[in-house]
Amino acid sequence: MQTDSVQQTPVLPRSARDGWTTRGWLGAGSAAALVLLLVLTGCGVWVLAHATDVNNRLTDRWSPALIASVRMESALINQETGIRGYGMTGKREFLEPYQEGVAQERAAGGELARLAEGDEQATADLARVRERSEEWQATTARPVSEAADPVASAVRRTESGKAAFDALRASLTEQQTHIEAARDESRKDLQGARSLRNTVFTTIACVVVALIALAFAGLRRGVQLPLDRLRTDVREVADGSFEHSVAASGPADLRALARDVDGMRRRLAGELEFTDRARAQLDEQATELRRSNEELEQFAYVASHDLQEPLRKVASFCQLLERRYADQLDDRAKQYIAFAVDGANRMQTLISDLLAFSRVGRLHAEDADVGLGAVLRRTTTSLGMVIEETGAVITHDPLPAVHGDPTQLGVLLQNLISNAIKFRAPGIVPRIHVSAHGPVHVPDDAEDAGPRWELAVSDNGIGIGPEYAERIFVIFQRLHTRDTYPGNGIGLALCKKIVEYHGGTITLDTGHTPGTRFVFTLPAAHTEGSPSDPES
């Protein structure tokens, strides 16, 4: 059985199918510009090296060689003058210029030999000068300087000495002529090298300027203009014209981007239409939900009332049963009746607490500016009996005016203070302090912007471990048994719900010892100058 193998053609990316991308154009252009700049840089380096070599030949060889030749000629003239004076007078002091000239000739000859190295013409000229100088020294200078009668020796050698020295001077003149010619040639080469250098660097500058101009024009035409068109189209779409299509132009990646943006525009247009329909449905559902909540609230009130009535009857009849048949009931029966009464009472309290918890944020009076000092006084009045029984001491800072529901704020303070009294340390008088700090200004971009007051209720009670800092605000969560501390575990959850309804937060200060400290925030009064409380 044979199977035909199907050769699949690799699928290229869309940008590769459409043409070169911006990165491709930039890469190719940068590579071409780099190669051209490297070539021009190589030419510039070669021109600079050539000009430097020509300049070195002029300044380090032929100009010093001409100077050394002139010094050598001056030294030979000094020798000739000294010998002639000594031959005419016979005085030894005339030999000093001769001796100095010999030393100067030797030094100048050594310098010329070094500078003429590698140049056949200059080497031959120096050899000829040295040969003629040695000939004059041998035939005239040394015999006269060493003769016993220098005058007579000089007279005898006058003609021959003159001829030898003239030949020497002719060789020096020829040498200097050749050196000057070589120096002039080097000057001409240096001028040509400078002209070539100026031409090359001018060309490099022109090419660089042309590359910059081409790069600017290419970026403007290939990138900036397409981006400007794309930005104009996108801005029009962003302003709300979702029916306006986004045109694709420029390199492949920009065209792909324009197509993607246009596709996103079409999707947004479709989603916007869907959102409008969904918003209309949500408005209908919100209206229905509001009506349902109102019915549910009414039902909860009725249900709680109807539930509490049977519970009251259970408790009443159990107590009546205990009183009427007390002599016929043993201790266990009385205990069972007490359990039933206690359970009915706790169920009533739980239903009332749940109803109050569910009403937070739904059924309340209009929010207004409230003086917390007055709210605190009403709270302490309500708790007057338990405060008197426990001897609790309640103090407070000057309390501000806040914006909120007076009833709910009273419930908040009452729960926090009653908890502080309930969870007091054994044998210690409970001390409770209400403090205020602020107002603190919340940034305008925050969810709940505006000034807020930071308040705290602290006590010296048994305290709460930091590991329970979150758990205590969960409904029905208790840290102690009901026999130790009574309650339903709703108080702090109700406090959190009230504070969050007012746009604030409530936390447990885990660093406060001894006792407990609850910190919460409330919005400042909307009306400036609202009195906090005259007695605060």
C-alpha positions, 0 to 999 in steps of 0.5 A: 500500500502506497501513500502519497506524501504531501509537501506543505509550503511553510506559511509566512507571517502576514508582515512577510507576505505583505512586504518589508517591515519598518525594522527591515527597511531600517536594518537594510538602510542602516547596513548600507549606510554603515558600509558606505561610511566604513569605505569613506572612513578607510579612505580618510584614514589612508589620506591622513596617513599619506599626508602625515608621511609626506609631512614627516619627510619634509619636516623630519628629513629634508629640512633638517638635512639642508640645515645640517649641510649649511652647518657643515659648509660653515664648519669647513669655511671656519677651518679654511679661515683658521688655516689661512690666518695661521699660514699668514701669521704663524700664530697658534690662536688662529688654529682654534677656529680650525679645530672647532670647525673640524668638530662641527664638520664631524657632527654635521656629517653624522647628522647628514649621514643619518638623514640621508640613509636610504636615499642614494643621491643624498648618500652619494653627495655626502660621500663626495663632500667628505672625499673632497674635504679629506683631500683638502685636509690632506693636501693643505690643512693638516700640513700647514697646521703641523709645519714648523714654519706655517707661513712658508708651508702655506705659501707653497700650498696656496694654489693647490689649497685654493683649488681643493677648497673650491672643489669642496665648496662646489660639492657642498653647493651641489649637495645643497641643490639636491637637498633643496630639490628634494625638499621642494618635491616634498612640499609639492607632495604635501600640498597635493596630499592636503588637497586630496585630504580636503577633497576626501573629507569634503566628500565624506561630509557631503555623503554624511549630510546626504545620508542624514537627509535621506534617512529623515526623508525616508523616516518621514515618508515611510513612518511618520506620515503613515503614523500621522494618518493612523493617529488621525483615524484612531483619534476620530474613532476614539472621539466616538466615530466607530463607523470610521474605518482605519486606512492601512498604509506604510511598511508592512508592520504599520499596515498590519497594525492599522488592520488590527486597530480597524478590527478592534474598532469593528469589535468595539462597535459590536461590543458597544451595541451589545453593551447598550442592549445589556445596559437597558436590560440591567436598568430593567433588572435594577428596577425589578431588583429594587422592587424585590428588595423592598418586598423582601425587606417588608417580608423580613420585618413581617417574618421577624415579627411573626417569628418573635411572637411564637417565641414569646409564647413559648417562653411565656408558657414555659415560665407559666408552666414552671410557676404553676406546677413548681411543686410537681417538677423535679430539678431536671424538669426545671432545668429543661424549662430554663433551657427552653426559655433561654433558647427562645430568648436568644432566638428572639435576640438573634432575629432582632440582630439579623434584622438590624444587620440586613437593614444597614444601607437599605432602610435609613434616614437621610444622611446629614452632618452629625456631631459625634459628641452628641451621638456619644452622649446618647450612647453613654446614656443608653448604656448608663446602667451597665456603666454604673454597674461596672464603674467604667470610665469613658473619656474622649477627645474633642469629637468632630462633625461627620456626614452620615446616618445618626442612627447607624452611627449611634449603633456603631459607637454603642456596639464598640463601647458595650464590647469594651465594657463586656470584655473587661479585664477581671478586677480592673476598672474598664477605661474607654477612650474615644479619639479623633484625628484629621481630617485626612484628605483623600486624593480626588482620583480615589474611589471615596474622595474627600476629607475623612476623620480617623477615629478610634475606640480603645480600652484596657480590657482582655484584648484580642490576638493579632491572629484574629484581626480579620476573623472578628469582623465575620458574622457569627464568629465568636472567640469565647463561649456563650457561657463566658461572654454572652452575645450572638457574634454579630456586633463587630460585623454590624460595625464593619457594615456600618463603616463600609456603608459610610465609605470608610474602613475599620481595623483592629490595631494589633500594636495596642496594649493592653486592651483593644483599639479599633480604628475606623474612618468616617467622611467629614461633614459636608458643610464647613464650620459644622459644629462638632459638639459644643461640649466635646 
